[in-house]
Amino acid sequence: MVHNRVEHCYTDGVSETALARMRPEKRAALIDAAAREFASRTFEEASLNRIISTCGMSKSSFYHVVDSKDDLFALVVTDLAAAARGFWTPPAPDSFSDGFWDRARSVWDDIARTWPGSPELTLLWHIVYANTDSPAVRRLADRVEEWVRAVLIAGREAAAIDVECPLELQTLAVFSLLRTFDEWALHLTESDSPTVGPEEISVHQFRLLTRLLSA
């Protein structure tokens, strides 16, 4: 799940001028090659030479745009997050104030419908879960956690969520549970013989979430 306040910025090592001069198809090829490399391997195992070869750039052209693997990784995370927002944008937390659980169920179903149609989301979460210590991933996670916390506040104010449990504990618990949900869903959807279908995945996840939080 991607927060709508993820920055549209690049790291200091990435030349915005050089990127702006790249033809759109060349830039797209670079991002796609890098995203697939980072999604299929850990950061340490990912190869810049393989990325350069896959996207068809010369080494001199590549290093004119990106100084290092860290810079390219941050660029990929930012671009994928921005592209994923074209498929799904988190609603404003205050929209949960009336009929909290009905609204939450609707949003949850919307995410479940959206995910299969967004290759950017799938690539992004593969990258996220393989590289949890990356600064770029931590920034993205902080944005998601910030949104989760704001939604929980709306639910507590609406008396839909248990207010006896400390907010910070609820935020950490929900954020951890969402990560587990995503990992489980990715595993099942990529399995040759999944034991649970996509619709059932969503139902089971939401039931656990309501049991954790309900007042």
Secondary structure in CASP SS format (residue, H / E / C, confidence):
PFRMAT SS
TARGET T0000
AUTHOR 0000-0000-0000
METHOD secondary structure of the structure
MODEL  1
M C 1.00
V C 1.00
H C 1.00
N C 1.00
R C 1.00
V C 1.00
E C 1.00
H C 1.00
C C 1.00
Y C 1.00
T C 1.00
D C 1.00
G C 1.00
V E 1.00
S C 1.00
E H 1.00
T H 1.00
A H 1.00
L H 1.00
A H 1.00
R H 1.00
M C 1.00
R C 1.00
P H 1.00
E H 1.00
K H 1.00
R H 1.00
A H 1.00
A H 1.00
L H 1.00
I H 1.00
D H 1.00
A H 1.00
A H 1.00
A H 1.00
R H 1.00
E H 1.00
F H 1.00
A H 1.00
S H 1.00
R C 1.00
T C 1.00
F C 1.00
E C 1.00
E C 1.00
A C 1.00
S C 1.00
L H 1.00
N H 1.00
R H 1.00
I H 1.00
I H 1.00
S H 1.00
T H 1.00
C H 1.00
G C 1.00
M C 1.00
S C 1.00
K H 1.00
S H 1.00
S H 1.00
F H 1.00
Y H 1.00
H H 1.00
V H 1.00
V E 1.00
D C 1.00
S C 1.00
K H 1.00
D H 1.00
D H 1.00
L H 1.00
F H 1.00
A H 1.00
L H 1.00
V H 1.00
V H 1.00
T H 1.00
D H 1.00
L H 1.00
A H 1.00
A H 1.00
A H 1.00
A H 1.00
R C 1.00
G C 1.00
F C 1.00
W C 1.00
T C 1.00
P C 1.00
P C 1.00
A C 1.00
P H 1.00
D H 1.00
S H 1.00
F H 1.00
S C 1.00
D C 1.00
G C 1.00
F H 1.00
W H 1.00
D H 1.00
R H 1.00
A H 1.00
R H 1.00
S H 1.00
V H 1.00
W H 1.00
D H 1.00
D H 1.00
I H 1.00
A H 1.00
R H 1.00
T H 1.00
W H 1.00
P H 1.00
G H 1.00
S C 1.00
P H 1.00
E H 1.00
L H 1.00
T H 1.00
L H 1.00
L H 1.00
W H 1.00
H H 1.00
I H 1.00
V H 1.00
Y H 1.00
A H 1.00
N C 1.00
T C 1.00
D C 1.00
S C 1.00
P H 1.00
A H 1.00
V H 1.00
R H 1.00
R H 1.00
L H 1.00
A H 1.00
D H 1.00
R H 1.00
V H 1.00
E H 1.00
E H 1.00
W H 1.00
V H 1.00
R H 1.00
A H 1.00
V H 1.00
L H 1.00
I H 1.00
A H 1.00
G H 1.00
R H 1.00
E H 1.00
A C 1.00
A C 1.00
A C 1.00
I E 1.00
D C 1.00
V C 1.00
E C 1.00
C C 1.00
P C 1.00
L H 1.00
E H 1.00
L H 1.00
Q H 1.00
T H 1.00
L H 1.00
A H 1.00
V H 1.00
F H 1.00
S H 1.00
L H 1.00
L H 1.00
R H 1.00
T H 1.00
F H 1.00
D H 1.00
E H 1.00
W H 1.00
A H 1.00
L H 1.00
H H 1.00
L H 1.00
T H 1.00
E C 1.00
S C 1.00
D C 1.00
S C 1.00
P C 1.00
T C 1.00
V C 1.00
G C 1.00
P H 1.00
E H 1.00
E H 1.00
I H 1.00
S H 1.00
V H 1.00
H H 1.00
Q H 1.00
F H 1.00
R H 1.00
L H 1.00
L H 1.00
T H 1.00
R H 1.00
L H 1.00
L H 1.00
S E 1.00
A C 1.00
END
